[in-house]
Amino acid sequence: MTNVSYLRTKMVSITLSIPEELKQKMDKSKFINWSALARESFLKKMEQLEILDKLEKDFSKSELTDEECLKLGRKLRRIISEKHKRA
């Protein structure tokens, strides 16, 4: 997933700590834009967290029992698994 909407957004810098060995390996791959890769990973994780937050809010009002929730979760896991197998 490439999100280009951030291109017009003011960027800030962050500092990450990684093992020296990893940095040495990354330095050998000059063709990879590590900043863009990290940015995309952060965006993807934030999208996942936003979905989880929404689900938590939606289900906090649920009257389902724990067992019903577990059954729905298993069913959802099967559906997602089948979707990925077909892809």
Stockholm file with secondary structure:
# STOCKHOLM 1.0

chainA/1-87         MTNVSYLRTKMVSITLSIPEELKQKMDKSKFINWSALARESFLKKMEQLEILDKLEKDFSKSELTDEECLKLGRKLRRIISEKHKRA
#=GR chainA/1-87 SS CCCCGGGGSCCCCCCCCCCHHHHHHHHTCTTSCHHHHHHHHHHHHHHHHHHHHHHHHHHTTCCCCHHHHHHHHHHHHHHHHHHHHHC
#=GC SS_cons        CCCCGGGGSCCCCCCCCCCHHHHHHHHTCTTSCHHHHHHHHHHHHHHHHHHHHHHHHHHTTCCCCHHHHHHHHHHHHHHHHHHHHHC
//
